Amino acid sequence: MNTELLTIKIENIFKKYKKNIVFNKFNLELDASKINLLIGYNGCGKSTLFKMILKLINYKGKITTNCQIKSYCPDKVILPEYIKVYDFLKLFDLDFKKVDCLIDKFQLDLNKQIKELSKGMRQKLLIIQCLCKDADLYLLDEPLSGLDQASIEILNKELKKLHNKKKMIIVISHSISNFKNLNLNVVSLEDSYEI
């Protein structure tokens, strides 16, 4: 078993959308010693950072990591409306023992079509899809959206289990208080660029 600490190093990142500079000479180092919580105002680059780590968008600069397998819970995604919950989860390479456990904890109906799910239930589905993959790095973008307090506590317990397995976790959230029982490294991106 590899006991090397999982890390991400972000060096001299530059990213802009049209004339809007999101990152300019941005540097950041994160590791798996704590659960990393990224905070900051809307538009400061939190979701953009995830997309750069996942190589979904182009940027200038360098991102190096020893995390081979990544799992992602996006903030906004268009889900296939006419597929059943369980059939959707079968599209991914997941640990189905864990899937069944979380389906039960989150009280999701496997036989419902996605179009029948509330916002909170859709969020739970995305969380299950992310957490049930055996990955080195878990990226969760605003995972609390639409969740009640009981579901937030379930999520926190699952994050704690992954952290105890030395997995690397990065969460974007506006709420630090909902993660207060976790071993956190809080990173503010509000001063993330230099002009």
C-alpha positions as CSV (number, residue, x, y, z in Angstrom):
1,M,0.0,0.0,0.0
2,N,1.3,3.5,-0.9
3,T,1.7,5.6,2.2
4,E,2.9,8.7,0.4
5,L,1.0,11.8,1.4
6,L,-1.3,12.9,-1.5
7,T,-0.6,16.5,-2.6
8,I,-1.5,19.1,-5.3
9,K,0.9,21.9,-6.2
10,I,-0.5,24.9,-8.2
11,E,2.2,27.2,-9.6
12,N,1.9,30.6,-11.4
13,I,-1.6,29.9,-12.7
14,F,-3.1,32.4,-15.1
15,K,-6.7,32.1,-16.2
16,K,-9.1,34.6,-17.6
17,Y,-12.6,34.5,-19.3
18,K,-12.6,37.1,-22.0
19,K,-11.4,40.2,-20.1
20,N,-12.1,38.9,-16.6
21,I,-8.9,37.7,-15.0
22,V,-9.7,35.0,-12.4
23,F,-6.2,33.9,-11.5
24,N,-2.9,35.8,-12.1
25,K,0.3,34.3,-10.8
26,F,-1.7,32.1,-8.4
27,N,0.1,29.6,-6.2
28,L,-1.3,27.1,-3.8
29,E,-0.2,23.8,-2.2
30,L,-2.7,21.4,-0.7
31,D,-2.3,17.9,0.8
32,A,-4.3,15.1,2.4
33,S,-3.2,15.8,6.0
34,K,-6.5,17.7,6.5
35,I,-9.8,18.1,4.6
36,N,-9.3,21.2,2.4
37,L,-12.2,23.6,2.5
38,L,-12.1,26.3,-0.2
39,I,-14.1,29.5,0.5
40,G,-14.6,32.8,-1.2
41,Y,-17.2,35.0,-2.9
42,N,-19.0,33.9,-6.1
43,G,-16.7,34.4,-9.1
44,C,-13.4,34.2,-7.2
45,G,-12.4,31.1,-9.1
46,K,-13.3,28.1,-6.8
47,S,-15.1,26.1,-9.5
48,T,-12.6,27.2,-12.1
49,L,-9.8,25.7,-9.9
50,F,-11.5,22.4,-9.8
51,K,-11.9,22.4,-13.6
52,M,-8.2,23.1,-14.0
53,I,-7.3,20.3,-11.6
54,L,-9.5,18.0,-13.6
55,K,-8.0,19.3,-16.9
56,L,-11.5,20.3,-18.2
57,I,-10.4,23.8,-19.2
58,N,-7.2,25.3,-20.5
59,Y,-4.9,27.5,-18.3
60,K,-1.4,28.8,-18.2
61,G,0.9,27.7,-15.4
62,K,1.6,24.3,-13.8
63,I,-0.5,21.9,-11.7
64,T,1.3,18.8,-10.3
65,T,-0.2,16.1,-8.2
66,N,0.4,12.5,-7.2
67,C,-3.4,11.8,-7.1
68,Q,-3.9,9.4,-10.0
69,I,-7.7,8.8,-9.7
70,K,-10.0,11.7,-9.2
71,S,-13.7,11.8,-8.3
72,Y,-15.9,14.9,-8.8
73,C,-19.2,16.1,-7.5
74,P,-20.1,19.2,-9.6
75,D,-22.0,22.2,-8.5
76,K,-24.3,22.3,-11.5
77,V,-24.8,19.4,-13.9
78,I,-27.6,18.4,-16.3
79,L,-28.7,14.9,-15.3
80,P,-30.4,12.5,-17.7
81,E,-34.1,12.9,-16.7
82,Y,-35.6,9.6,-17.9
83,I,-33.1,7.2,-16.4
84,K,-33.7,5.5,-13.0
85,V,-31.5,6.3,-10.0
86,Y,-29.8,2.9,-9.9
87,D,-29.3,2.7,-13.7
88,F,-27.6,6.1,-13.5
89,L,-25.2,4.9,-10.8
90,K,-24.4,1.8,-12.9
91,L,-22.9,4.1,-15.5
92,F,-19.9,4.7,-13.2
93,D,-17.2,2.5,-11.8
94,L,-18.4,2.5,-8.2
95,D,-18.2,0.3,-5.1
96,F,-21.8,-0.9,-5.1
97,K,-21.6,-2.2,-1.5
98,K,-21.0,1.4,-0.5
99,V,-23.6,2.6,-3.0
100,D,-26.2,0.4,-1.4
101,C,-25.2,1.7,2.1
102,L,-25.4,5.4,1.1
103,I,-28.7,4.9,-0.9
104,D,-30.1,3.5,2.4
105,K,-28.6,6.3,4.6
106,F,-29.8,9.1,2.2
107,Q,-33.2,7.4,1.7
108,L,-33.0,7.5,-2.1
109,D,-35.5,5.5,-4.1
110,L,-33.6,3.4,-6.6
111,N,-36.6,2.9,-8.9
112,K,-37.4,6.6,-9.3
113,Q,-36.5,8.4,-12.5
114,I,-34.2,11.3,-12.0
115,K,-36.9,13.7,-13.2
116,E,-38.9,12.7,-10.1
117,L,-36.2,13.7,-7.7
118,S,-36.2,17.0,-5.7
119,K,-33.2,19.3,-5.7
120,G,-31.9,17.7,-2.4
121,M,-32.3,14.2,-3.7
122,R,-30.5,15.0,-6.9
123,Q,-27.7,16.4,-4.8
124,K,-27.5,13.2,-2.8
125,L,-27.3,11.2,-6.0
126,L,-24.3,13.3,-7.2
127,I,-22.6,12.9,-3.7
128,I,-23.1,9.1,-3.9
129,Q,-21.7,9.0,-7.4
130,C,-18.6,10.9,-6.2
131,L,-18.0,9.2,-2.8
132,C,-18.5,5.6,-4.0
133,K,-15.6,5.7,-6.5
134,D,-12.3,4.4,-5.2
135,A,-10.2,7.6,-5.9
136,D,-7.2,9.4,-4.5
137,L,-8.8,12.8,-4.8
138,Y,-12.4,13.8,-4.1
139,L,-13.5,17.2,-5.3
140,L,-16.9,18.4,-4.1
141,D,-18.3,21.7,-5.4
142,E,-21.0,23.1,-3.1
143,P,-22.2,19.7,-2.0
144,L,-24.5,21.0,0.7
145,S,-26.9,22.6,-1.8
146,G,-30.4,21.4,-1.0
147,L,-29.3,19.1,1.9
148,D,-31.0,19.0,5.2
149,Q,-29.0,18.8,8.5
150,A,-29.3,15.0,8.8
151,S,-27.9,14.6,5.3
152,I,-25.1,17.1,6.0
153,E,-24.1,14.9,9.0
154,I,-24.1,11.8,6.8
155,L,-21.9,13.5,4.3
156,N,-19.5,14.7,7.0
157,K,-19.2,11.1,8.4
158,E,-18.4,9.8,4.9
159,L,-15.7,12.6,4.4
160,K,-14.2,11.7,7.7
161,K,-14.0,8.0,6.7
162,L,-12.2,8.9,3.4
163,H,-9.9,11.2,5.3
164,N,-9.0,8.4,7.7
165,K,-8.0,6.3,4.7
166,K,-5.5,9.1,3.7
167,K,-7.6,10.2,0.7
168,M,-7.3,13.8,-0.4
169,I,-10.5,15.8,-0.2
170,I,-11.2,19.4,-1.4
171,V,-14.6,20.9,-0.7
172,I,-16.0,24.2,-2.0
173,S,-18.5,25.7,0.3
174,H,-19.8,29.1,1.6
175,S,-20.4,27.5,5.0
176,I,-17.5,26.6,7.4
177,S,-19.9,26.0,10.3
178,N,-21.4,22.9,8.6
179,F,-18.0,21.2,8.6
180,K,-16.9,22.3,12.1
181,N,-16.5,18.7,13.3
182,L,-13.9,17.8,10.6
183,N,-10.1,18.3,10.6
184,L,-10.1,21.3,8.2
185,N,-7.6,23.3,6.3
186,V,-9.6,26.4,5.3
187,V,-8.3,28.3,2.3
188,S,-9.8,31.6,1.2
189,L,-9.5,32.3,-2.5
190,E,-10.7,35.9,-2.1
191,D,-7.2,37.3,-2.5
192,S,-6.2,34.7,-5.1
193,Y,-4.8,37.0,-7.8
194,E,-2.4,39.8,-8.2
195,I,-2.8,42.5,-10.8
